[in-house]
Amino acid sequence: MPFSTEPAYTHGSAPVQGARTAVLYCNLGTPDAPTAPALRRYLAEFLGDHRVVEIPKPIWWLILHGIILRVRPKKSAAKYASIWTAQGSPLKVWTAAQADRLGDALRQRGHQVQVRYAMRYGNPSIASQIDELKGQGIERVLVVPAYPQYSGTTTASVFDAVHAWALKARRLPEWRFVNHYHDQAGYIAALARTVREHWQAHGQPEQLVMSFHGVPARTLSLGDPYHCECHKTARLLAEALDLPKDRYKVTFQSRFGKAKWLEPYTEPTLVAMAQAGVKRVDVICPGFTADCLETLEEISDEAREAFMHAGGEQFHYIPCLNDHPAWISALADLCEQHLAGWDTRSAPDQQALARSRDAAQALGAAQ
């Protein structure tokens, strides 16, 4: 595989932004617009990832391009249009805000780091962001997925994208990857705080439903820890809220296709609860750090309608962490932990850089 063309290396040069270290905060992705053509491009990339759909490629290619991409983009575009904002996709808006506030928080703690966000599918792509960071002189990159619970379908796919970029590059930065933080104290505390704040304003429900994104059930037997990490997050959040086991339920949403996925499924569970006489439920989605289609349309809209139609009387959706100060603080704590050992507090020594450049040129370097 040929290497991509790279900017010439300049000896003794200072990074453009004054920092040699960057944090790359990666979320799943979003279409560029709530239109069928934009959804077709996005879904082709997303559903074409072998981490997302583990069906033999030739068979899946025929299904994806012969059926799904002919039908689903128009339907998905309508769903996205229902949640689209003047600033764009909620997922992109919140992810950008999280990256901005994380950068501010780290700088306030004395770290000289750049923080950028990227999308695994769609824009800005992981490759484009790494290209820009490298061009600015960044030499160390901490990759932080926006997924608290590890899954091969999400976290591993982010690492795939980074490694795909690296396969085409000659001079690589140092890498560090955060695998998961499903039980990080700050993350759990931030979740608990958002729930308490909601309860202070609206009172408590009969049941708190913790809805996580689903994955095929077979991934559990294949060694994916996602199911276990979701349940641990739920247990820790319930403990932080002093909720007994009979006051909360763990469910899984966003099932795709006919295969069995992790159970119980969110919407059928809510319907059964309403039919059993539960009048009020609150739903939180701890696996999503930013509100998106799956939380705003699938839960706050579709699941609400199903619960109310089945006899429920009050349905409250508790928003994602988004840019809540407690979450930004927890995210900064997580980054500090994984940045340990890298010098992120010293400004480049201009005299030392000049000496390095002079020494390199004395040995024959062109720059």
Protein Blocks (a to p, Z undefined) as FASTA:
>chain_A
ZZdddddddehiacfklpabdcddddfbdcfbdcfklmmmmmmmmmmpmklmccdfklmm
mmmmmmmmmmmmmmmmmmmmmmpcfkbcfklmmmmmmmmmmmmmmmmnopacddddddfb
hcddfklmmmmmmmnopabdcdddfbfbacfklmmmmmmmmmmmmmmpmbdcdddddfbf
flgfklmmmmmmmmmmmmmmnopafbdcdddddddfklmmnopaklmmmmmmmmmmmmmn
opafklcccddehiecjbdcddddfklmmmmmmmnopabdcdddfkbmbdcfklmmmmmm
mmmmmmmmnopabdcddddfklafklmmmmmmmmmmmmgoiackbccdfklmmmmmmmmm
mnopaZZ
